[in-house]
């Protein structure tokens, strides 16, 4: 076997190894993201459970006439509140701590059941105290509803935070240029569109590399594009783009300018420029070209 064939075989083997490594890396990344989401949900469920336990101790203390039992309930409630504070400070990625606190919750549940049985045993002959237990149950249900309401409010707040962290493109302008790189006065002289805009300062937005998609729509809403494969995802749809621009965003105000070389027939009318980033429409403006 000559050296050329050996070299070809080596290149093929290296290519296969690279593909296998890429597939394994992608699978590992997907698995990691799924684990993080699972830990986030698990932590949120634990917080809700701890909150319910802390509130239920308040309700149980109302049904207790035995001072010793009341002291024990107070200690368990303080322990529950302390563990809840620990859970709130634990990072989502800290699986060991979350598992430990989950085991603690299981122990708390057994203790709670024990106290409920003791209270029921002490009060089962008293009609008045049975009524109180019913009231405790009702208040516990109300507390659970309140927790659910708070969860919905938290979700709404998270959505508002997400909205506030989106980029915003303003001061959008479009200038038709002729072959002399001057402003084109007639539509037949246009050989290029210069498009610019300002990304507003936003300290809540995620920094780093951003991909901007710019769509130039003709009066008939047909989008100027160089290839039908030039697409991006937006609200469960696939849209064509005219220009794709990579930028490094640092949260400060930033000027962006892009260019479109005109290779198609243009006609007078209302043209529209839409700008997208992170799957969101961040700016849009119409321009009359005659």
SULBEL-V836131 format. One record per residue. PHI is phi as a letter, one per 40 degrees, with the letter a starting at -180 (999 if undefined). D_LAST is the distance of its C-alpha to the last C-alpha in Angstrom with 1 decimal. Layout:
phi: [PHI;PHI]
d_last: [D_LAST;D_LAST]
This chain:
phi: [999;c;c;c;c;c;c;c;c;c;c;c;c;c;c;c;c;c;c;c;c;c;c;c;c;c;c;c;c;c;c;c;c;c;c;c;c;c;c;c;c;c;c;c;c;c;d;c;c;c;c;c;c;c;c;c;c;d;c;c;c;c;c;b;b;c;c;c;c;c;c;c;c;c;c;c;c;c;c;c;c;c;c;c;c;c;c;c;c;c;c;d;c;c;c;c;c;c;c;c;c;c;c;d;c;c;c;c;c;c;c;d;d;c;c;c;c;c;c;c;c;c;b;c;c;b;c;c;c;c;c;c;c;c;c;c;c;c;c;c;c;c;c;c;c;c;c;c;c;c;c;c;c;c;c;c;c;c;c;c;c;c;c;c;c;c;c;b;b;b;f;c;b;b;b;c;b;c;c;c;g;b;c;c;c;b;c;c;c;c;b;a;b;c;b;b;a;b;c;c;c;a;c;c;c;c;c;h;c;b;b;b;b;b;b;b;b;c;d;c;g;c;c;c;a;c;a;c;c;c;b;a;c;a;f;g;b;b;b;c;b;c;b;b;b;c;b;b;c;b;g;c;d;a;c;b;b;b;b;b;c;c;b;b;c;b;b;c;i;c;b;b;b;b;b;b;a;f;g;b;c;b;a;a;a;c;b;c;b;b]
d_last: [69.7;67.9;65.8;62.5;63.2;64.4;61.2;59.1;61.3;60.9;57.1;57.1;59.4;57.3;54.1;56.0;57.3;53.9;52.5;55.4;55.0;51.3;52.2;55.0;52.9;50.2;52.9;54.5;51.3;50.6;54.3;54.1;51.1;52.9;56.0;54.1;52.6;56.1;57.7;55.2;56.0;59.7;59.6;57.8;60.4;63.2;62.0;61.9;65.4;66.8;65.3;67.0;70.3;70.2;69.5;72.2;74.8;74.2;74.9;77.9;79.5;79.6;81.9;84.3;87.6;89.1;88.5;88.9;86.3;84.0;84.3;83.5;80.4;79.3;79.7;77.8;75.0;74.8;74.8;71.9;69.8;70.6;69.5;66.3;65.4;66.2;63.9;61.0;61.3;61.6;58.6;57.3;58.0;61.7;63.1;66.7;66.5;64.8;67.5;70.2;68.8;68.5;72.2;73.0;71.2;73.5;76.5;75.3;74.9;78.5;79.7;77.8;79.3;82.7;82.3;81.1;84.2;86.4;84.9;85.2;88.8;89.7;88.1;88.5;91.6;89.9;87.9;86.2;85.0;83.7;81.6;80.3;79.4;77.5;75.6;75.0;73.5;71.3;70.1;69.5;67.2;65.4;65.1;63.6;61.1;60.2;59.7;57.4;55.5;55.3;54.0;51.2;50.4;50.5;48.0;45.7;46.0;45.3;42.1;41.1;42.0;39.9;36.9;37.6;37.7;34.3;31.6;28.8;25.4;23.8;21.5;18.9;16.0;13.4;12.5;10.7;13.4;14.2;17.6;19.1;18.3;16.2;12.9;10.3;8.4;6.8;6.0;9.5;11.1;10.8;14.4;14.9;13.9;16.4;17.2;20.0;22.1;25.6;28.4;30.5;34.3;36.4;40.1;40.7;38.3;39.9;39.5;39.2;36.9;33.8;31.4;27.8;25.5;21.7;19.6;15.9;15.0;12.2;11.3;14.7;16.5;17.4;18.1;17.4;21.0;23.1;26.1;27.2;30.0;27.7;28.7;30.2;32.1;30.9;33.0;35.0;32.0;30.6;26.9;24.8;23.4;20.9;22.7;26.3;27.5;31.2;32.1;35.5;35.4;38.2;37.4;36.0;32.4;30.5;27.1;25.4;22.7;21.6;19.6;17.9;18.0;15.4;17.6;15.9;13.3;9.8;7.6;4.4;6.2;8.7;10.2;13.8;16.2;19.9;22.8;26.4;29.8;33.3;32.2;30.4;26.8;26.7;23.2;19.8;16.5;13.1;9.8;6.6;3.8;0.0]
